[in-house]
Amino acid sequence: MNRKLNKYLFLFTNFAIMVGLFYVLFASSVSLVIFPFAFGMLYALTWANQKIWIVAPAYIIAGAIFRPTLEFSICTLVCVFCLIVPYFIHILCKKNMKKWEFFVYAIIGQTANVVFDILGGVFPVLPFASIVLGCLFMFACMNVFEAFIIRGFSNKLTSLEIVSLFSIIAALSGGLVMLNIYSFSFLKLFVSFVILVFAYCSTPTLTLLVASISGLGSIIATNNAVFVAPFMLWALAALLFKKRLRIFMVIAVVAVELVIGFYFDLYYSFGYFEILPVLLSCLVFVFMPKNWCKEISVIFNLSKDRMAMKNVVNRNREILHNRLGNLSEIFNDMNIIYHNLIKQGLTIDEVKSILQKEIKEKICSFCPDRNHCHRTFSDSTKKVFDELITIAYQKGRATLLDIPSFLTSRCKQTASILGSVNTLTAQYKKYMSMVKDVDTSKVIIADQLLGVSKIMGGLSKEIEASISFDTSRENKILDELTYFNIICIDAVVFEKDIWTMEVSLVVKTEDSQKPRIVDVVSKVCGKKMAVYEMFPSSRPNYSVVNLKTAPKYDCIFGVCQKTKNGSKVSGDSYSIVKLGGDKILFAISDGMGSGEKAGRTSELSISLVENFYKAGFDNDIILSTVNKLLSLHKEEIFSAMDICILDQKGGLVDFIKMASPNSFILNEDECQTIETGALPMGIVDDAEPLIKKNVVKGKDFVVLVSDGVSDSFASGEELRECLKSIKTKNPQEFADELVERALACNNGYAVDDMSAIVVKVLDFQ
């Protein structure tokens, strides 16, 4: 029962507030001639999803109380009728009324006013001026309701919304100045409270503005400037004690009112009863909950909070810079330590000396002729041992035929010597292979430590400089997006470096895909911007849209592959991945042979390369590490690697090749060949890649192919001529036609796995 009673009490209170609001706006005017504000509020409240069965009756009753005449009642009913009928028609059709439709129906709803004014001899311009002012006021109300009712109080008001709020305050002031009960001024009650709230929750500039706007509203309504000076003095008094307790602000305002009334005698009449409105508003302000003040301050003073946030961001970046720098030095020291742990393999001369000593101790130490062999014939004996060890090392095994006849004739231990040479040499080779693998592993670890050190050093430099935030552009972006009906509750603009500006927006999820966002941000920032990231915000129904300076170039690409005839799986793999810093990697890996084994090899190689690049390692470290990892494999797995990295900022292209076919840069004038070089990955662990740098521009094509395509043509020149003869500008069609022509060279038979990547460079800006 109590719940139901509370519901009715709430509805009645809401209805009473609506009646009072409309009554004040009916009384608000321009020089007591034009009364344009009430109907604008009616349509704006309905647009803001306020219950029409409360708003419409409140409007009618307020109109009847304000001017109880038949003529005015007809005008009020026509205005409501032109709202209710379309409203329920749209409900029946299950279609929402658009904002512009409310303006159309509002204008139609004023036809009765226009007719009665013209018939009453009113100057014809006045009723039409009333319609224009009413529509402008309705637009202002919609902006404010969108900010408070739809978005909530947790978002900063834009410049347009603040202006709209001031226009509502001016209209209310113009209506309240006409409403006095005896000497009790509702205007003073309203304005003194508003000034105190603005002084406590907003900036001094806005406080002085709201005081002057309130005075202006009273001037427009009555052509009397009596309240302008008191309102400004109230604002100054409240601002003087803003940083102290609220009670001091209240005392200052009351004191100023007493001085104005009793000492300067500014009002027409002033007594203790006339001070009551200011006292009541001050009392309400003192007991206003603190959380209300915090919510109100957010919509005005958010920039100050965000300035503190920005300082925290820069401070955290400085701390992170120092820590990354220290970590970079640690990993670099670890790299040096691991390099020092590498054991160098023995030379062949050192091996021969060690093995000779072991054979002497094992075989010759018990022979009665040892002094004869190793003293009298020491040189010839040493030479024979050297030759046997060399043969066993190179061929894998020495035989009796490799022992000279002069030794077999005098030595009875030749079989034992031969067996020891072969056994010890095999053991040494196995040991050296193990040492080499261990050393290679240490080199890989050392290289990775060096790579991590470089990455951290680079990150440390990247975040060394403080971020420069641009509050002016942030406010402009918020205003512009609001103008285009895109709800944006926050915007951050900062310069990442001298080339890159970044913008982060928090917008309604339903607005996040609108192209207008890019247009607005580009216009405000004065340069072409592009969306590079979008993800859900921590706030429900909102998304974060991140934009940054668009690179000079973009690209589109096409890929075509053909598996070797008779093979189920292609031995070629390719990768196309976007790296940091506006770079894109294109790569083809061709495993040795074809089929599943070659496919696994190429996939492993391309996966390693791709992940290393995404992590931010340097070219040299990446390819050296991948090469060593493949060479450690027990099976022989080789892979040709063709990598192209396009820098979208300046059009620079890095070609990194290891035993891959030639690549090509094709434009309208020429076909430039990027020649191949280096050994395949996995053959030797110290193979060096061939790296070449080139420059591309808009409309250029970059072509990468595997050997299945290049070997199908009789020569490199024939392949170049084929590329020049392909006329399509679509990279996918280009790749398809290139592979088809390669197949045609072999009568439609794929003698090897074929892959082609064709990249077309585009001017982005």
LINURSUL-V887267 format. One record per pair of residues at least 12 apart in sequence whose ideal C-beta (glycine too) atoms are under 7 Angstrom apart, sorted by the first residue. I is the first residue (numbers start at 1). GAP is how many residues later the second one is. If there is no record, write none. Layout:
I GAP
I GAP
//
This chain:
11 43
14 40
15 39
15 43
18 36
18 37
18 40
19 39
19 42
19 43
21 20
22 16
22 19
22 36
22 37
22 40
23 39
23 42
23 43
24 148
24 151
24 152
24 155
25 12
25 13
25 16
25 146
25 150
26 12
26 36
26 37
26 40
27 39
27 148
27 151
27 152
28 143
28 144
28 146
28 147
28 193
29 145
29 192
30 190
31 192
33 93
34 92
34 95
34 96
34 99
35 95
36 94
36 97
36 98
36 101
37 97
37 100
37 134
39 40
39 67
39 70
39 71
39 95
40 94
40 95
40 97
40 98
40 101
41 100
42 13
42 17
42 37
42 41
43 40
43 59
43 63
43 95
44 94
44 97
44 98
44 101
46 37
46 41
47 52
47 55
47 95
48 97
48 101
52 32
52 35
56 24
56 27
56 28
59 17
59 21
60 16
60 17
60 20
63 13
71 45
74 38
75 37
75 38
75 41
78 31
78 33
78 34
79 30
79 31
82 23
82 26
82 27
83 22
83 26
86 19
99 43
103 32
106 29
106 32
107 24
107 28
110 21
113 14
114 13
137 30
137 34
140 24
140 27
140 28
141 27
143 17
143 18
143 21
144 17
144 20
144 21
144 24
147 14
151 336
151 338
153 142
153 143
153 145
153 146
154 141
154 144
155 144
155 334
156 142
156 143
156 146
157 142
157 143
158 320
158 321
158 324
159 316
159 320
160 319
160 322
160 323
161 321
166 43
166 44
166 47
169 25
169 41
169 44
169 45
169 48
170 43
170 44
170 46
170 47
171 46
172 18
173 14
173 18
173 41
173 44
173 45
174 43
174 44
174 46
174 47
176 14
177 41
177 44
177 45
178 43
183 86
183 90
183 91
184 92
184 93
185 92
187 31
187 40
188 89
188 90
189 88
189 91
189 92
191 23
191 40
192 42
192 61
192 85
192 86
192 89
192 90
193 88
193 91
193 92
194 16
194 20
195 12
195 15
195 16
195 36
195 39
195 40
195 43
196 42
196 53
196 57
196 85
196 86
196 89
197 88
197 99
198 12
199 36
199 39
199 40
199 43
199 50
200 42
200 46
200 49
200 93
201 92
201 95
201 96
201 99
202 98
202 99
203 97
203 98
204 35
206 94
207 28
207 32
208 24
208 27
211 20
211 21
211 23
211 24
212 20
214 17
215 12
215 13
215 16
226 40
226 41
229 37
230 30
230 36
233 23
233 27
234 19
234 22
237 15
237 16
237 19
238 14
238 15
240 12
246 39
246 40
247 39
250 32
250 35
250 36
253 25
253 29
254 24
254 25
254 28
257 18
257 21
258 17
261 13
261 14
303 168
310 159
313 154
314 152
314 153
317 146
317 149
317 150
320 143
321 139
321 142
321 143
324 132
324 135
324 136
325 135
327 129
328 125
328 128
328 129
328 132
331 118
331 121
331 122
331 125
332 118
332 121
334 115
335 111
335 114
335 115
335 118
338 104
338 107
338 108
338 111
339 107
341 101
342 97
342 100
342 101
343 92
343 96
345 87
345 90
345 91
351 77
352 34
352 37
355 34
355 69
355 70
355 73
356 26
356 29
358 66
359 26
359 58
359 61
359 62
362 58
363 50
363 53
363 54
363 57
367 46
373 38
384 20
384 23
388 14
388 33
389 32
389 36
392 29
392 30
392 33
393 32
397 25
398 20
398 23
398 24
400 18
403 15
437 195
440 188
440 192
440 245
443 185
444 181
444 184
444 185
447 174
447 177
447 178
448 177
450 171
451 166
451 167
451 170
454 164
455 161
455 162
467 27
468 26
468 27
469 23
469 24
469 25
470 23
470 24
473 20
473 51
473 52
474 17
474 18
474 19
476 48
477 14
477 16
477 43
477 44
477 47
478 13
480 40
480 44
481 36
481 39
484 32
484 36
486 21
486 25
486 28
486 30
486 31
487 20
487 21
487 24
488 17
488 18
488 19
489 17
489 53
490 16
491 12
491 14
492 12
499 50
499 150
500 48
500 49
501 24
501 26
501 47
501 48
502 44
502 46
503 18
503 22
503 26
503 44
504 40
504 42
505 12
505 40
506 31
506 36
506 38
507 35
507 36
507 38
508 33
508 34
509 32
509 33
509 34
512 22
512 31
512 33
517 28
518 12
518 13
518 29
521 26
527 22
528 22
528 237
529 18
529 19
529 20
529 21
530 17
530 18
530 20
531 14
531 16
532 14
532 15
532 16
533 13
550 214
550 215
551 31
551 97
551 98
551 213
552 96
552 97
552 98
552 99
552 212
552 213
553 95
553 98
553 145
553 208
553 209
553 210
553 211
554 94
554 208
554 210
555 29
555 91
555 204
555 205
555 206
555 207
556 175
556 204
556 206
557 19
557 174
557 200
557 201
557 202
557 203
558 173
558 174
558 176
558 177
558 200
559 15
559 176
559 198
560 175
560 176
560 179
560 196
561 193
561 194
562 177
562 181
562 188
562 192
563 187
563 190
564 30
564 186
564 187
564 188
564 189
565 184
565 185
567 27
567 28
569 26
569 27
569 30
570 29
570 183
571 19
571 20
571 22
571 23
571 24
571 27
571 28
571 31
571 182
572 16
572 18
572 30
572 134
572 181
572 183
573 16
573 26
573 29
573 30
573 33
574 13
574 14
574 32
574 181
574 183
575 12
575 31
575 35
577 33
577 37
579 34
579 35
580 36
582 65
582 66
582 67
583 62
583 63
583 64
583 65
584 62
584 64
585 25
585 28
585 58
585 60
586 58
586 118
586 171
586 173
587 19
587 22
587 54
587 55
587 56
588 54
588 116
588 118
588 167
588 169
589 13
589 16
589 17
589 50
589 52
590 12
590 49
590 50
590 116
590 117
591 48
592 45
592 46
592 47
594 158
594 159
601 36
601 38
602 37
605 21
605 25
605 34
605 36
605 76
608 18
608 21
609 13
609 17
609 32
609 34
612 13
619 37
619 72
623 33
623 35
623 66
626 55
627 54
627 55
627 58
627 60
628 57
630 51
630 52
631 51
631 53
631 54
637 45
638 42
638 43
638 44
638 45
639 41
639 42
639 43
640 18
640 19
640 20
640 40
640 67
641 17
641 19
641 40
642 15
642 18
642 21
642 62
643 13
644 19
644 58
644 60
646 113
651 44
651 45
651 46
651 110
652 41
652 43
653 41
653 43
653 49
654 37
654 39
655 19
655 37
655 39
656 33
656 35
657 19
657 20
657 21
657 32
657 33
658 20
658 21
658 22
658 23
658 29
658 31
659 17
659 19
659 20
659 21
660 16
661 15
661 44
661 45
661 46
661 49
662 12
662 13
662 14
662 48
662 54
663 40
663 41
664 39
664 56
664 59
665 29
665 31
665 35
665 37
666 34
666 35
666 37
666 57
667 32
667 33
671 49
671 52
671 53
673 43
673 47
674 18
676 14
677 13
678 12
696 65
697 64
698 63
698 64
698 65
699 62
700 61
701 33
701 57
701 58
701 59
702 57
703 20
703 55
704 53
705 50
705 51
706 47
706 48
706 49
707 45
708 42
708 44
708 45
708 46
708 47
709 29
709 30
709 33
709 45
709 47
711 41
712 30
712 33
712 34
713 29
713 32
722 19
726 12
731 27
731 28
731 29
734 24
735 21
735 22
735 23
738 18
739 15
739 17
742 12
//
